């Protein structure tokens, strides 16, 4: 049946400068964020936990988050645990909780769940069909690349930065391998280009999600990256406007 994929604006600069050091335990504190995460993601929230149980759960989990985060490389996409199949993060009993906390933490501070652009069940490569061996194909393939470090049963797949966005716009003629296309397909093409241009003009990257926990993410602060008034100023047509109806 396929999975439901979405594309969101992402402040990669803030992620690397502010969030990664906290995830690694180099500064700041994760305890309060983890408690809020439990309220949103844990079945039943935290009402059934005593203060002692909550503290124990939080302290233990935060220690594991820091331990796992310190095994990532500099771009936070490759994980040392995965070099040993028998001790990979996928086999770690804490993997699911880590991947869901990572989803929550990123979208709380440096990504907006809404507005976003759905990319269907086949993902971006099937939607745009870029020319093989082109630079546009390479960038979209990186964005589509299943990163099992973060994803256990849904969540963040991967991301691209501002430099990648600039290249995609310069290489937009490579985003389709064949043609001509009907009007609906060209509408999709224009929607993606519009999103790339919005990201570029606001110095942002893009992050891809799959089967994310929408009911929790939509409770997080909105319009962190681009204020609501600015979104309204953008001109949207057709399919793209429908997907951004949450602005209204």
N, C-alpha and C positions, 0 to 999 in steps of 0.2 A: 504493500500500500504506500510505502514511502513515509518520510517524516515531514513535519511542518518547519520550514526554515524561514528565518527572518534576518533582516539587515538593519543595523542600528548605528547611529553616530557614536563615536568613541573618542575620548580625549586621551590618546596614547601618551602624550607628554606628561599629563598629570598622573597617569597610571604608573609610569616608570619612576617619576621623581617623588611621588608622595605615597602611593599605595604599596608598591613593592617593598620599600624599606620597612613599612609597618608589618607586612606579611612575613618578612624575614626576622622580625623582632629587633630590628636595629634602632627603631624609635617608636614613639607612640604606644598605644595600647589597643588590643583587640577585644578585650573582655566585654565592653558595653555593646559593641557591634555584634558579637556572637550571641549575646542574650537577646538582642532584637531579632537576629536571624532565627533563633529558636522560636520566638513568638510567632514569626511569619511562616516558617517552614515545618515546624514540628507538629505532628497531629495532636490537636488539643492544646497547642501552645505550651506554656510553662506553668499553668495554673495547678497542675497536679504535683509539681516538684516543690519540696521544702527549700528554704534558703540554703541549707547545708547541701542538699542534693544538687541544686542549681549551681552553687559555687564549685562543687567537685566536678560536675559535668563541664562547666565552662573552663576551669583551669586545665583539665585534662585535654579537652579538645583544642584549646588555644595553643597548648604546647605541641600538639601534633601538627597543627596548621603551620606553626613556625618551623618545625622540624622538616616537614615536606617542602615548604617554600624555599628553604635554604639549599635544597638539592636541585633547584632549577638553574639553568644557565643564565647568562646576562640578559637575553631577550625574553626570558621567562616562558619559553615555549618547549624546551627540551628538558627532560628530567633524568637525573643520574640513576634513579631506581630502575628505570626502564632498560638499562644496559644488562641487567640480570633478569632473565625471564621469570625465574623462580621467586624473585623478590620485587617484582614490578609494582608500580603504584596500582595497576588494575587488580592485583591480587591482595592489595592492602585493604583490610576490613574498614578502614576509615575513608576509602576512596570516594564513596558516594557522598558522605557528609562534606568532604573537602570540596568536591566539585560543585555542590550546591551552595556552600558558603562562598566560594569564589564567584559564582554567578551573582549572588546577592550583593557581595562587597563591591564588585566592579560596577554594578548597575546602581548602587546607592550613591557612589561618588564620582564616577567618570564616564558613565554611559547612560543614555536615556532609553527606556523601553519604548515609550511613545514620544514623538511619532516614529514609526518604523516602516520599512518596506518589505512586505512578504515576498519571498522568492520561491514560493510553491513547494512542492514535495520533491522536486528533482534538484533544487539548488540553483545557484547562479550560472554554472557552466551550461546546464541544459536550457536555461532561460535565454542566455545571450549567444551561446554557440560560437565562441571566439575562434579565430583562425589558429590552426595547429602551429605549435612552435613559435608563436608570436609572443611578444613581451606581455601583451594584455592577457593571453592565455596563461602565462606563467604566474602572473599576479592573482588572477581569479582562482587558479588551481591552489595557490597557497592559502587563499581565503577559504576555499572549500575543503582543504585538507583536514581530514578527521584527526583531531588532536586528542587522543585518548587520555592525555594527562588531565585535562579538565573535565571531560565528559564521561560520566558513568552511565547515566540513564536519561540524559537530556541536559541541556545547558549551553555553555559557551563552547563553540567549535574552534574558532580562530579569529584573527584580526589582521588588518593591514594599516599601515601608518600614512601620514600626510604625504610623504614622498611617493608612495605607491599610488595614491589618489591623483597626484599631479601627472604621473606617467599614464594612468588609465585615460585621463582626459585628453592628453596629447596623442594617445594611441587609439582613440575611440573608433577609428575606421577599421580597427582589427577586431572589434567586438562581435562581428558577425562574419561567418565563414562563407556563406552563400546568400543568394538573393535572386530576384526581388522578393520582398516580404509584404504581407497584407497589412492593412492599416492597424489592426489590433497589435500585431507584433511590433510594429514601429512605435506604437504608443508605449509599449513596455520599454523599448530601447530608450526613448526620450525620458521616461521616468527614472531609469537608472542613471542616465547622464545628469539629470537634474539633481539627483541625490549626491552624485560625485561632486558636482559643482557647489552644492551647499556645504558639503564637507570641506572642500578646498577653501572656499571663501571664509570659513570660520576656523580654519587651521585645525581640522579634526581628521581622525581616521575613521574606519568602519569596523564593526565587530559583528560576527555572524553567530546566531544562536540556532538551536534545534530543539523543538519540543520543550520550550522553556516553561517555567511555572508562572504563567501569566497572572494568576490571581494574587500572587505574592509580589511580583515585580511591579504591578500597577499601583501598589500601595506606597512605593518609594517616591521620594521627591521628584517632581517633574520639571522639565525645562531648565535643567542644570547647565546645559551646554549652549542652548540658544533660547532666548526668552520667547515667551508665547507671542508677544506683539510682533516680533521679527518673523516668526513662522507665518503669521497671518498675512504679512506683507508679501510673502512669496506667492507666486502665481502657480496654481496647480490645476491641471485639467484631467478629465477622464478618470482612468483607473487609479492614477497616483492620488488624485484628490479624494477618492473613496477610501483609500488606505489611510489617509491622514485626517479622516473625519473626526478623530478624537480631539482635534484642535478646536472645533466649533464649540 
